[in-house]
Amino acid sequence: MKKNTRRSAIVVCAAASALGLAVGPSSAVPSTVWTVTPSPAAFKATNAGNIVLTATIPMTCTVSGAEGSMNSTTGNPGDVADITTMTFGSSASPCTSVLGNVTTTSVTPWDVVAVDYNASTGVTTGHVGNVKAQVTAGACKFTVVGKASATYTNSTGVLAVNSAVGDLTVSSSPAPVNCGAVVTTATKPTFKGNYAVKVKSTNAIPTIVGSNP
């Protein structure tokens, strides 16, 4: 009987290992201290490549930018930056879609929120929160709200926005206008694109480091 019990225990441990189940200590404690350098400071960000908002149809911007302030903070999640200006397109280079040119008016502030930090890569994982943008594509008008998953890499200064389906929704108040079945309140928009972030006064790349006290 003892031999069978021992054998069963070995089988269970082997199965746990094969499935990647945690048998030892849990992973590192999430960061609660976020050190932004420099802090406080104003930042600017410009798109590195196209920015694409998809709400059934893709809407592409070749020009986009943001400005705001960044600060060290504590807590998890940690609000490490506030975006006070967010622009998509310009008069010379408007955003486009199959419905026609796209006008996007951002209702700010948006937040840059840090949740996890990988010390070996210098990458912070989190999201851009408090997103609200009024979008007009041809005659179709709708409002996007929610958050967009993102990462920030210290070595490059790139804020990579790559929202998951369900991060963003189409508001029911106000409801979409002149969009028919193309954009409805059931539509799950996505927002994807990279932004190069610089300190406004020096053009230096800022860094975000997560740690525990």
Residue frames relative to the residue before (quaternion, step in Angstrom):
aa qw qx qy qz dx dy dz
M 1.0000 0.0000 0.0000 0.0000 0.00 0.00 0.00
K 0.6498 0.5123 -0.3118 0.4670 3.57 0.99 -0.91
K 0.6355 0.5363 -0.3315 0.4457 3.56 1.01 -0.86
N 0.6565 0.5116 -0.3082 0.4607 3.60 0.99 -0.86
T 0.6312 0.5327 -0.3260 0.4600 3.59 1.03 -0.82
R 0.6455 0.5172 -0.3145 0.4657 3.56 0.99 -0.93
R 0.6547 0.5236 -0.3091 0.4490 3.54 0.95 -0.95
S 0.6468 0.5271 -0.3147 0.4525 3.60 0.96 -0.88
A 0.6445 0.5290 -0.3169 0.4522 3.55 1.00 -0.87
I 0.6430 0.5211 -0.3160 0.4639 3.57 1.03 -0.86
V 0.6476 0.5231 -0.3142 0.4563 3.57 0.97 -0.88
V 0.6501 0.5194 -0.3106 0.4595 3.58 0.95 -0.91
C 0.6639 0.5009 -0.3033 0.4651 3.60 0.91 -0.91
A 0.6515 0.5132 -0.3159 0.4609 3.56 0.96 -0.86
A 0.6501 0.5115 -0.3166 0.4642 3.58 0.98 -0.84
A 0.6400 0.5269 -0.3236 0.4561 3.57 0.99 -0.85
S 0.6532 0.5080 -0.3144 0.4653 3.57 0.99 -0.86
A 0.6622 0.5213 -0.3107 0.4394 3.56 0.91 -0.90
L 0.7204 0.4251 -0.2409 0.4922 3.57 1.04 -0.74
G 0.4927 -0.6857 0.4219 0.3303 3.57 1.24 0.00
L 0.3514 0.7435 -0.5018 0.2682 3.58 1.14 0.49
A 0.5170 -0.6531 0.4562 0.3131 3.56 -1.07 0.71
V 0.0676 -0.7947 0.6027 0.0238 3.54 -0.70 1.10
G 0.7159 0.3964 -0.2318 0.5260 3.54 1.23 -0.52
P 0.7988 -0.2564 0.1986 0.5067 3.56 -1.20 -0.57
S 0.5566 -0.6091 0.4486 0.3434 3.60 -1.21 0.57
S 0.6687 -0.5121 0.3598 0.4014 3.57 -1.32 0.32
A 0.7399 -0.4343 0.2881 0.4252 3.54 -1.35 0.27
V 0.5492 -0.6096 0.4643 0.3334 3.53 -1.15 0.68
P 0.5217 -0.6463 0.4463 0.3330 3.63 -0.87 0.86
S 0.5786 -0.6094 0.4230 0.3391 3.56 -1.09 0.75
T 0.1216 -0.7874 0.6003 0.0697 3.56 -1.11 0.74
V 0.6915 0.3569 -0.2648 0.5695 3.59 1.32 -0.05
W 0.0782 -0.8058 0.5870 -0.0007 3.58 -0.67 1.14
T 0.1149 -0.8081 0.5775 0.0190 3.55 -0.49 1.26
V 0.0989 -0.7868 0.6091 0.0103 3.54 -0.52 1.25
T 0.0598 -0.8009 0.5958 0.0003 3.58 -0.84 1.01
P 0.5121 -0.3249 -0.7800 0.1541 1.54 -1.33 2.18
S 0.0815 -0.7886 0.6080 0.0414 3.55 -1.27 0.38
P 0.5345 -0.3121 -0.7787 0.1028 1.51 -1.58 1.92
A 0.0125 0.7982 -0.6020 0.0201 3.57 -1.18 0.46
A 0.4323 -0.6485 0.5545 0.2918 3.53 -1.29 0.44
F 0.1271 -0.7930 0.5915 0.0707 3.58 -1.06 0.72
K 0.1578 -0.7299 0.6490 0.1453 3.51 -1.39 0.25
A 0.0880 -0.7927 0.6019 0.0390 3.56 -1.12 0.60
T 0.0727 -0.7832 0.6168 0.0301 3.55 -1.01 0.85
N 0.5686 -0.6241 0.4111 0.3438 3.55 -1.06 0.71
A 0.1835 -0.7344 0.6447 0.1064 3.52 -1.20 0.76
G 0.7766 0.0655 -0.0892 0.6202 3.55 0.22 1.30
N 0.7037 -0.4761 0.3243 0.4158 3.55 -1.30 0.11
I 0.2615 -0.7069 0.6333 0.1755 3.52 -1.27 0.61
V 0.0746 -0.8259 0.5588 -0.0010 3.58 -0.74 1.03
L 0.0904 -0.7414 0.6641 0.0346 3.54 -0.88 1.09
T 0.0722 -0.8077 0.5850 0.0123 3.57 -0.67 1.10
A 0.0856 0.7420 -0.6601 0.0794 3.54 -0.82 1.09
T 0.7584 -0.1924 0.0172 0.6225 3.52 0.43 1.43
I 0.7807 0.1227 -0.0677 0.6090 3.60 0.86 -0.97
P 0.4667 -0.6724 0.4849 0.3080 3.63 -1.05 0.63
M 0.1205 -0.7455 0.6528 0.0594 3.54 -1.12 0.83
T 0.1352 -0.8464 0.5150 0.0059 3.55 -0.44 1.27
C 0.1120 -0.7738 0.6219 0.0440 3.55 -0.99 0.95
T 0.2544 -0.7634 0.5744 0.1500 3.57 -0.85 0.96
V 0.7401 0.2684 -0.1725 0.5920 3.57 1.34 -0.22
S 0.2200 0.7536 -0.5979 0.1617 3.58 -0.87 0.96
G 0.0485 0.8180 -0.5710 0.0501 3.57 -1.06 0.63
A 0.1484 -0.7766 0.6080 0.0724 3.51 -1.32 0.36
E 0.0543 -0.7597 0.6455 0.0567 3.53 -1.29 0.48
G 0.2261 0.7745 -0.5725 0.1459 3.53 -1.22 0.47
S 0.5106 -0.6232 0.4909 0.3315 3.54 -1.23 -0.50
M 0.1673 -0.7798 0.5965 0.0898 3.55 -1.18 0.65
N 0.0345 -0.8047 0.5913 -0.0390 3.53 -1.11 0.78
S 0.5031 -0.5782 0.5364 0.3533 3.53 -1.26 0.48
T 0.0056 0.8087 -0.5873 0.0328 3.56 -1.11 0.64
T 0.3120 -0.7202 0.5775 0.2249 3.57 -1.31 0.06
G 0.6166 0.5405 -0.4235 0.3850 3.53 -1.28 0.45
N 0.1545 -0.7591 0.6207 0.1205 3.54 -1.31 0.24
P 0.4332 -0.2758 -0.8269 0.2293 1.53 -1.17 2.22
G 0.3161 -0.7522 0.5521 0.1717 3.56 -1.27 0.49
D 0.3291 -0.7360 0.5624 0.1837 3.56 -0.85 1.03
V 0.0824 -0.8572 0.5082 0.0078 3.58 -0.06 1.30
A 0.8083 0.0617 -0.0401 0.5842 3.60 1.19 -0.28
D 0.2184 -0.7409 0.6195 0.1402 3.53 -1.25 0.58
I 0.2455 -0.7532 0.5954 0.1339 3.55 -0.83 1.01
T 0.1399 -0.8265 0.5433 0.0455 3.58 -0.46 1.21
T 0.7645 0.1626 -0.1192 0.6123 3.58 1.27 -0.36
M 0.0522 0.7863 -0.6112 0.0734 3.56 -0.84 1.03
T 0.0095 -0.8312 0.5545 -0.0401 3.58 -0.52 1.15
F 0.1211 -0.7638 0.6315 0.0563 3.53 -1.21 0.69
G 0.8260 0.1090 -0.1133 0.5413 3.57 -0.66 1.13
S 0.1613 -0.7485 0.6316 0.1218 3.54 -1.39 0.06
S 0.6798 -0.4715 0.3399 0.4473 3.57 -1.24 0.16
A 0.6878 0.4675 -0.2745 0.4827 3.58 1.10 -0.71
S 0.7960 0.1362 -0.0505 0.5876 3.58 1.10 -0.70
P 0.0493 -0.8333 0.5504 0.0148 3.60 0.33 1.19
C 0.5457 -0.5582 0.4975 0.3782 3.53 -1.28 0.38
T 0.2008 -0.8121 0.5438 0.0667 3.57 -1.06 0.74
S 0.0099 0.7627 -0.6467 -0.0042 3.54 -1.36 0.41
V 0.6539 -0.4997 0.3717 0.4297 3.57 -1.25 0.10
L 0.6326 0.5213 -0.3313 0.4671 3.59 1.25 -0.30
G 0.6769 -0.4187 0.2978 0.5270 3.56 1.31 -0.23
N 0.7354 -0.3762 0.2953 0.4801 3.55 -1.31 -0.16
V 0.2943 -0.7676 0.5547 0.1289 3.53 -1.14 0.76
T 0.1173 -0.7609 0.6351 0.0618 3.54 -0.99 0.93
T 0.0472 -0.8007 0.5972 -0.0066 3.56 -0.79 1.05
T 0.0978 -0.7845 0.6119 0.0244 3.55 -0.74 1.11
S 0.2401 -0.7971 0.5422 0.1144 3.56 -0.48 1.22
V 0.2336 -0.7331 0.6228 0.1415 3.54 -1.04 0.87
T 0.0651 -0.8318 0.5508 -0.0211 3.57 -0.26 1.29
P 0.5365 -0.0136 -0.8145 -0.2203 1.58 -2.50 0.34
W 0.2715 -0.6709 0.6589 0.2049 3.48 -1.40 0.51
D 0.3184 -0.7565 0.5431 0.1771 3.60 -1.18 0.46
V 0.2421 -0.7024 0.6406 0.1940 3.54 -1.22 0.59
V 0.0863 -0.8405 0.5339 -0.0308 3.55 -0.39 1.29
A 0.2268 -0.7787 0.5758 0.1026 3.58 -0.81 1.08
V 0.1220 -0.8098 0.5729 0.0330 3.56 -0.95 0.94
D 0.8122 0.0300 0.0260 0.5821 3.59 0.96 -0.87
Y 0.1242 -0.7936 0.5930 0.0570 3.59 -1.13 0.68
N 0.1977 -0.7622 0.6088 0.0964 3.55 -0.94 0.99
A 0.3229 -0.7915 0.4887 0.1746 3.59 -0.27 1.27
S 0.6534 0.5348 -0.3280 0.4237 3.61 1.05 -0.64
T 0.7620 0.3248 -0.1860 0.5284 3.59 1.14 -0.55
G 0.3755 -0.7340 0.4845 0.2924 3.59 1.21 -0.39
V 0.5060 0.6480 -0.4142 0.3906 3.56 1.18 0.60
T 0.1928 -0.7547 0.6198 0.0958 3.54 -0.94 1.00
T 0.1868 -0.7714 0.6016 0.0896 3.55 -0.94 0.96
G 0.2668 0.7540 -0.5692 0.1904 3.55 -0.98 0.83
H 0.4325 -0.6855 0.4999 0.3052 3.56 -0.91 -0.89
V 0.4081 -0.6149 0.5948 0.3188 3.50 -1.36 0.20
G 0.1136 -0.8493 0.5154 0.0103 3.54 -0.48 1.22
N 0.7751 0.3471 -0.2747 0.4508 3.52 -1.41 0.14
V 0.2524 0.7963 -0.5103 0.2046 3.57 1.15 0.67
K 0.1533 0.7410 -0.6464 0.0979 3.53 -1.03 0.91
A 0.1281 0.7927 -0.5816 0.1303 3.57 -0.72 1.08
Q 0.2771 -0.7467 0.5862 0.1483 3.52 -0.96 0.96
V 0.1152 -0.8337 0.5400 -0.0090 3.55 -0.53 1.24
T 0.0521 -0.7653 0.6412 0.0223 3.55 -1.03 0.90
A 0.0188 0.7798 -0.6228 0.0601 3.58 -0.67 1.17
G 0.7806 -0.0827 -0.0009 0.6195 3.57 -0.15 1.27
A 0.7880 -0.2376 0.2006 0.5313 3.60 -0.71 -1.07
C 0.5703 0.6171 -0.3642 0.4017 3.59 1.29 -0.33
K 0.0180 -0.7952 0.6058 -0.0203 3.57 -0.87 1.00
F 0.1548 0.7789 -0.5945 0.1265 3.57 -0.91 0.92
T 0.3404 -0.7332 0.5572 0.1897 3.56 -1.29 0.37
V 0.2214 -0.7712 0.5888 0.0976 3.56 -0.88 1.04
V 0.0068 0.7989 -0.6005 0.0344 3.60 -0.91 0.93
G 0.5193 0.6504 -0.4695 0.2948 3.56 -1.28 0.37
K 0.5387 -0.5807 0.4790 0.3784 3.54 -0.99 -0.89
A 0.2150 -0.7567 0.5988 0.1504 3.57 -1.31 0.19
S 0.4405 -0.7017 0.4960 0.2599 3.57 -0.66 1.12
A 0.0508 0.8152 -0.5697 0.0908 3.59 -0.97 0.83
T 0.1710 -0.7381 0.6354 0.1492 3.54 -1.37 0.28
Y 0.1685 -0.7584 0.6176 0.1228 3.55 -1.25 0.50
T 0.1771 -0.8016 0.5680 0.0587 3.58 -0.81 1.08
N 0.4354 -0.7408 0.4523 0.2390 3.59 -0.57 1.18
S 0.6759 0.5300 -0.3127 0.4054 3.59 0.91 -0.87
T 0.7775 0.3264 -0.1653 0.5115 3.59 1.09 -0.67
G 0.3566 -0.7401 0.4932 0.2861 3.57 1.18 -0.51
V 0.4860 0.6732 -0.4267 0.3586 3.60 1.19 0.47
L 0.1970 -0.7217 0.6556 0.1029 3.50 -0.95 1.04
A 0.1136 -0.8135 0.5702 0.0159 3.56 -0.37 1.28
V 0.1426 -0.7940 0.5894 0.0439 3.55 -0.47 1.25
N 0.1277 0.7867 -0.5854 0.1487 3.56 -0.69 1.10
S 0.0923 -0.8606 0.4989 0.0449 3.53 0.49 1.23
A 0.3986 -0.6868 0.5584 0.2399 3.52 -1.17 0.71
V 0.6003 -0.5433 0.4303 0.3992 3.56 -1.19 0.48
G 0.7426 0.3453 -0.2759 0.5031 3.58 -0.71 1.07
D 0.5109 0.6220 -0.4258 0.4133 3.59 1.25 -0.28
L 0.7902 0.2190 -0.0758 0.5673 3.54 0.97 -0.97
T 0.1041 -0.7808 0.6130 0.0614 3.55 -1.18 0.62
V 0.4503 -0.6281 0.5474 0.3211 3.54 -1.34 0.20
S 0.4530 -0.7279 0.4527 0.2447 3.55 -0.67 1.14
S 0.3409 -0.7158 0.5700 0.2157 3.55 -1.19 0.64
S 0.7658 0.2317 -0.1467 0.5817 3.58 1.29 -0.14
P 0.4030 -0.3825 -0.7592 0.3389 1.56 -0.20 2.48
A 0.5087 -0.6412 0.4866 0.3056 3.54 -1.19 0.59
P 0.6378 -0.5192 0.3857 0.4181 3.61 -1.18 0.39
V 0.1823 -0.7768 0.5978 0.0777 3.57 -1.13 0.77
N 0.8584 0.0622 -0.0765 0.5034 3.59 -0.96 0.93
C 0.4968 0.6696 -0.4201 0.3581 3.59 1.12 0.62
G 0.3151 -0.7687 0.5023 0.2397 3.58 1.26 -0.22
A 0.7705 -0.3057 0.2557 0.4974 3.55 -0.95 -0.93
V 0.4721 0.6966 -0.4336 0.3223 3.59 1.28 -0.08
V 0.7843 0.0332 0.0032 0.6195 3.58 0.92 -0.96
T 0.0682 0.7828 -0.6119 0.0902 3.57 -0.68 1.15
T 0.6767 -0.4744 0.3533 0.4384 3.59 -1.26 0.02
A 0.6097 0.5299 -0.3553 0.4704 3.60 1.27 -0.14
T 0.5056 0.6572 -0.4167 0.3726 3.61 1.27 -0.22
K 0.1922 -0.7715 0.5985 0.0986 3.58 -1.01 0.86
P 0.1984 -0.8198 0.5242 0.1173 3.62 0.00 1.24
T 0.1667 -0.7395 0.6347 0.1499 3.54 -1.34 0.33
F 0.1840 -0.7627 0.6171 0.0608 3.54 -1.19 0.73
K 0.0883 0.8171 -0.5580 0.1146 3.58 -0.52 1.19
G 0.4385 0.6808 -0.5201 0.2716 3.55 -1.08 0.79
N 0.3949 -0.7172 0.5316 0.2170 3.56 -1.28 0.44
Y 0.1242 -0.7775 0.6141 0.0545 3.53 -1.12 0.79
A 0.2954 -0.7315 0.5891 0.1749 3.57 -0.94 0.95
V 0.1869 -0.8170 0.5429 0.0529 3.56 -0.56 1.23
K 0.0007 -0.7887 0.6141 -0.0278 3.57 -0.97 0.92
V 0.5130 -0.5699 0.5287 0.3639 3.54 -1.29 0.44
K 0.5050 -0.7058 0.4024 0.2913 3.57 -0.68 1.07
S 0.7312 0.4593 -0.2495 0.4384 3.60 0.90 -0.87
T 0.8114 0.2828 -0.1154 0.4983 3.60 1.08 -0.66
N 0.3635 -0.7346 0.4770 0.3172 3.59 1.25 -0.42
A 0.4214 0.6892 -0.4787 0.3440 3.60 1.23 0.35
I 0.4860 -0.6340 0.5117 0.3164 3.56 -1.26 0.46
P 0.3180 -0.7528 0.5375 0.2078 3.62 -0.69 0.98
T 0.2464 -0.7652 0.5731 0.1593 3.58 -1.22 0.40
I 0.1752 -0.7416 0.6384 0.1085 3.51 -1.29 0.55
V 0.0029 -0.7977 0.6019 -0.0358 3.59 -0.74 1.06
G 0.2034 -0.7823 0.5809 0.0961 3.53 -0.84 1.03
S 0.0818 0.7932 -0.5978 0.0822 3.57 -1.00 0.82
N 0.3783 -0.6871 0.5626 0.2612 3.52 -1.38 -0.09
P 0.5311 -0.6483 0.4302 0.3356 3.61 -0.97 0.75
